[in-house]
Amino acid sequence: MENGGRVTVHDLARAAGVSLATVDRVLNARPGVKPATIEKVETAIADIGFRRDLTASMLARARDIGLTVIVPEGTNQFMNKLAEAVETVGDQVRAERLRLDLRRVRAMDTKALADALDAVSTDTSDCAVIVAIDKPEVHAAVARASQRGVKVITLVSDLPGSDRHSFVGIDNQAAGRTAGSLMGRFCRKGAKVGLVAGSLELIDHAERVTGFRAVLGAEYPGIEIVGPVEGQDEFTPTYEKSLEMFRAYPDLAGLYNVGAGNAGMLMALKEAQMTGVTVIAHELTGPTRAALASGAVDVVIDQSPETEIRAVCAAAKRLVLGADAAPPESELEIKVFLRDNLR
């Protein structure tokens, strides 16, 4: 081996049985390399312990690592915080030669999301980041993006079984189980508990419902679950659907909203004049923070948008430059807030 025992790209090319030009294309995620050849190079990397000079790799690139981050627009306070985090973190990572391009699309609009993903060009972007909707059209758009060389990262809501390359988000079944464990402690046996969701076509919402049901079914079987109703993570439909549920079940003892639309849900709760209801919600935003402080909400399960966008940047580095380009992926923290620990 060359350079006093350090494994070089020449060693890697020999081990993989390919040219230096092919090694360069694979290491820099450039198009035009057959999957079987990529696999040969990646196998050789593992076999001979090749580690790249990441500074040199970045200098060799003709452009910064580009990320197109597609975030839903609308009244969802968490998604707005996520968009703000893209701008904030984007400013901070410019020195690392990462460029984040924020695009907003209509919430819950499958076609808008697929069209936005189709519009991501390999001329300017190495990665596309999406809050996924589990629909065939989105699976197909992810496949098309992957085929033309775009690395797709799902954010907050995953798309299992698709051609996406990485997922960044909390363990949503664990979040739902946390809510179920707390609700079971708060409510007596025989109580009714209502479920509110944005859409069960969002994997994060579906997984939270699954985790919630699993804990209550196993550990608190006397509690009856009503719903979920789906409010599309928007104020008005969440208000209307919640009010319908409250009028049909005026004896609800608990309420768990797995998604957004909390302001609408809380308005409906007030209008229905229901008191003594244990309310568990997601994401520490303006409305949920105020509701915690006032006692209208008992628990908020939170995730950090800035932490998630930083994790997206690390995932992009690993995908574009290789596994050693950023620290290994770690599980994101789920935080639980009550009025007592609200700062």
C-alpha positions in Angstrom: 0.0 0.0 0.0 1.1 3.6 -0.7 1.9 6.5 1.7 3.4 4.6 4.5 0.6 2.0 4.9 -2.4 4.4 4.4 -5.0 2.9 2.1 -5.4 5.1 -1.0 -7.8 5.4 -3.9 -5.3 3.5 -6.0 -5.5 0.5 -3.6 -9.3 0.8 -3.7 -9.4 0.7 -7.5 -7.1 -2.4 -7.6 -9.1 -4.2 -4.9 -12.4 -3.5 -6.7 -11.0 -4.2 -10.1 -12.2 -0.9 -11.6 -10.6 2.3 -12.8 -9.7 5.4 -10.7 -12.4 7.3 -12.6 -15.0 4.8 -11.6 -13.9 5.0 -7.9 -14.1 8.8 -8.1 -17.7 8.5 -9.5 -18.8 6.1 -6.7 -17.1 8.1 -3.9 -18.7 11.3 -5.1 -22.1 9.8 -5.9 -21.9 10.8 -9.5 -24.3 9.1 -12.0 -23.3 6.7 -14.7 -22.1 3.8 -12.6 -23.9 0.4 -12.7 -25.4 -0.8 -9.3 -23.2 -3.9 -9.5 -20.1 -1.8 -9.9 -21.1 0.4 -7.0 -21.5 -2.7 -4.9 -18.0 -3.9 -5.9 -16.5 -0.6 -4.8 -18.4 -0.5 -1.5 -17.4 -4.1 -0.7 -13.7 -3.2 -1.4 -14.0 -0.2 0.9 -15.1 -2.5 3.7 -12.6 -5.2 2.9 -9.5 -3.1 2.8 -10.6 -0.5 5.4 -10.4 2.5 3.1 -11.1 5.9 4.7 -11.3 9.0 2.5 -9.8 12.4 3.2 -13.2 14.2 3.6 -11.6 17.6 3.2 -10.1 16.6 -0.1 -13.3 14.9 -1.2 -15.2 18.2 -0.6 -12.5 20.2 -2.4 -12.8 17.8 -5.4 -16.5 18.4 -5.7 -17.6 21.0 -8.2 -20.3 22.3 -5.9 -21.6 22.2 -2.3 -23.7 19.3 -1.1 -27.2 20.5 -2.1 -30.4 19.5 -0.2 -33.9 20.4 -1.4 -36.1 20.2 1.7 -39.8 20.0 0.9 -42.0 20.9 3.9 -45.9 21.2 4.0 -47.3 24.7 4.3 -50.5 25.7 6.1 -51.6 26.1 9.7 -49.5 23.2 11.1 -47.4 25.0 13.7 -44.8 22.2 13.9 -44.2 22.2 10.1 -43.8 26.0 10.2 -41.2 25.5 13.0 -39.5 22.8 10.8 -39.3 25.3 7.9 -37.8 27.9 10.2 -35.2 25.3 11.3 -34.3 24.7 7.7 -33.5 28.4 7.3 -31.6 28.7 10.6 -29.5 25.5 10.3 -29.0 26.2 6.6 -27.3 29.5 7.5 -25.1 27.7 10.0 -23.9 24.9 7.7 -22.9 27.0 4.8 -19.3 26.9 6.1 -19.5 23.1 5.8 -20.4 23.5 2.2 -23.9 22.3 2.6 -26.7 24.3 0.9 -30.3 23.9 2.0 -33.1 24.9 -0.3 -36.5 25.1 1.3 -39.6 24.5 -0.7 -43.2 24.6 0.7 -46.1 22.5 -0.8 -49.7 22.2 0.1 -50.2 20.0 3.1 -51.7 16.5 2.5 -51.5 17.1 -1.2 -50.1 13.9 -2.7 -49.8 15.3 -6.2 -48.1 18.5 -5.0 -45.5 16.5 -3.1 -44.9 14.1 -6.0 -44.5 17.1 -8.4 -42.1 18.9 -6.1 -40.0 15.7 -5.8 -40.0 15.3 -9.6 -38.8 18.9 -10.0 -35.6 18.2 -7.9 -32.7 18.3 -10.3 -29.4 16.5 -9.9 -27.8 19.6 -11.4 -28.3 21.5 -8.2 -29.3 18.9 -5.5 -27.7 15.7 -4.2 -30.6 15.0 -1.8 -34.3 15.6 -1.5 -35.9 15.7 1.9 -39.6 15.0 2.2 -42.3 14.7 4.9 -43.7 11.6 3.3 -47.4 10.6 2.6 -47.8 6.9 2.2 -49.5 6.9 -1.2 -48.5 5.0 -4.4 -47.9 8.3 -6.2 -45.3 9.3 -3.6 -43.6 5.9 -3.7 -43.4 6.3 -7.5 -41.9 9.8 -7.3 -39.3 8.6 -4.7 -38.4 5.7 -7.1 -38.0 8.2 -10.0 -35.8 10.5 -7.9 -33.6 7.6 -6.8 -33.3 6.4 -10.4 -32.0 9.7 -11.6 -29.4 9.9 -8.8 -31.2 11.9 -6.1 -30.8 10.6 -2.5 -34.2 10.8 -0.8 -34.4 11.3 2.9 -37.8 11.0 4.6 -38.3 13.5 7.5 -40.6 13.1 10.5 -42.9 10.7 8.6 -41.3 7.7 6.9 -42.1 5.8 3.8 -41.2 2.1 4.5 -41.0 -0.2 1.5 -40.0 2.7 -0.8 -36.7 3.5 -2.5 -35.8 6.2 0.0 -32.2 6.2 1.3 -32.6 7.3 4.9 -35.2 8.4 7.5 -34.8 11.1 10.1 -37.3 11.3 12.9 -38.3 10.0 16.3 -39.6 6.5 17.0 -43.2 7.2 16.5 -44.5 3.9 17.9 -42.5 4.7 21.1 -44.1 8.2 21.2 -47.6 6.6 20.9 -46.7 4.0 23.6 -45.6 6.9 25.9 -48.9 8.6 25.4 -50.7 5.3 26.1 -48.8 4.7 29.2 -49.5 8.2 30.6 -53.2 8.0 29.6 -53.6 4.7 31.3 -52.3 6.1 34.5 -54.5 9.2 34.3 -57.8 7.5 33.4 -59.9 5.0 35.5 -60.9 1.6 34.3 -64.0 1.7 32.0 -63.2 5.3 30.8 -63.5 6.3 27.2 -60.5 8.0 25.4 -60.8 9.8 22.1 -58.2 9.8 19.3 -57.6 12.6 16.9 -55.2 12.4 13.9 -54.2 14.5 11.0 -54.2 11.6 8.5 -53.5 7.9 8.9 -51.8 8.1 5.5 -49.0 9.8 7.4 -46.9 6.9 8.8 -45.9 8.9 11.9 -49.6 9.4 12.8 -50.5 5.7 12.0 -47.5 4.5 14.1 -48.4 6.7 17.1 -52.0 5.3 17.0 -50.6 1.8 16.8 -48.3 2.3 19.8 -51.1 4.0 21.8 -53.5 1.1 21.2 -50.9 -1.5 22.0 -50.2 -0.1 25.5 -53.8 0.5 26.4 -54.8 -2.9 25.1 -52.1 -4.8 26.9 -51.8 -2.8 30.2 -55.2 -1.0 30.6 -57.7 -3.2 28.8 -60.7 -1.6 30.6 -60.2 1.7 28.7 -62.3 2.1 25.6 -60.8 3.9 22.6 -63.0 6.1 20.4 -61.8 7.2 16.9 -59.5 8.3 15.5 -61.1 11.2 13.6 -58.9 12.8 11.0 -58.6 16.6 10.7 -55.8 16.9 8.1 -53.6 18.8 10.6 -55.6 21.9 9.9 -57.5 24.1 12.3 -61.0 24.1 10.8 -61.4 20.4 9.9 -59.8 19.3 13.2 -62.3 21.6 15.1 -65.3 20.2 13.2 -64.3 16.5 13.5 -63.4 16.9 17.2 -66.7 18.7 17.9 -68.6 15.8 16.2 -66.8 13.3 18.4 -67.3 15.3 21.6 -71.1 15.6 21.0 -71.3 11.8 20.2 -69.3 10.9 23.3 -69.8 13.6 26.0 -68.4 11.3 28.6 -64.8 11.2 27.2 -62.3 11.1 30.0 -59.2 11.4 27.8 -58.1 12.8 24.5 -54.9 12.1 22.5 -54.1 14.1 19.4 -51.3 12.3 17.4 -50.9 15.2 15.0 -51.4 18.9 14.6 -54.6 21.0 14.7 -54.4 21.3 18.5 -55.9 24.8 18.5 -59.0 23.6 16.7 -59.4 20.5 18.9 -59.1 22.7 22.1 -61.7 25.2 20.7 -64.1 22.3 20.1 -63.4 20.9 23.6 -64.3 24.3 25.1 -67.4 24.7 22.9 -68.6 21.3 24.0 -68.2 22.4 27.6 -66.3 19.3 28.5 -64.3 19.5 31.7 -61.9 17.2 33.5 -60.7 15.6 30.2 -57.0 14.5 30.2 -55.5 15.9 27.0 -52.2 14.7 25.5 -50.9 16.4 22.4 -47.7 16.5 20.2 -45.2 19.3 19.6 -44.4 22.2 21.8 -45.7 25.1 19.7 -47.3 28.4 20.6 -50.8 26.9 21.1 -49.7 23.8 23.0 -47.3 25.8 25.2 -50.1 28.2 26.2 -52.5 25.3 26.7 -50.0 23.6 29.0 -49.6 26.7 31.0 -53.3 27.2 31.4 -54.0 23.6 32.2 -56.1 22.9 29.0 -53.5 20.3 27.9 -51.9 18.0 30.5 -48.9 16.5 28.5 -47.0 17.5 25.3 -44.8 15.0 23.6 -42.1 16.9 21.7 -39.4 16.6 19.1 -36.8 19.2 18.2 -37.0 20.6 14.6 -33.5 22.0 14.7 -32.1 18.7 16.0 -33.9 16.9 13.1 -32.6 19.2 10.4 -29.0 18.8 11.8 -29.6 15.1 11.6 -30.7 15.5 8.0 -27.5 17.3 7.2 -25.4 14.5 8.8 -27.4 11.9 6.8 -26.8 13.8 3.6 -23.0 13.9 4.3 -23.0 10.1 4.8 -25.0 9.5 1.7 -23.0 11.7 -0.6 -19.5 11.4 0.9 -19.6 8.0 2.6 -20.5 6.5 6.0 -17.4 8.1 7.7 -18.4 11.6 6.7 -20.5 12.2 9.8 -21.0 10.6 13.2 -23.1 7.4 13.1 -26.9 7.8 13.1 -28.3 7.9 16.6 -31.9 7.7 17.9 -33.6 11.1 18.3 -34.9 12.1 21.7 -38.6 12.1 22.6 -39.3 14.8 25.2 -42.3 14.9 27.6 -43.5 18.3 28.9 -46.0 19.0 31.7 -46.8 22.4 33.1 -44.3 21.7 35.9 -41.3 21.4 33.6 -42.3 24.0 31.1 -39.7 26.8 30.8 
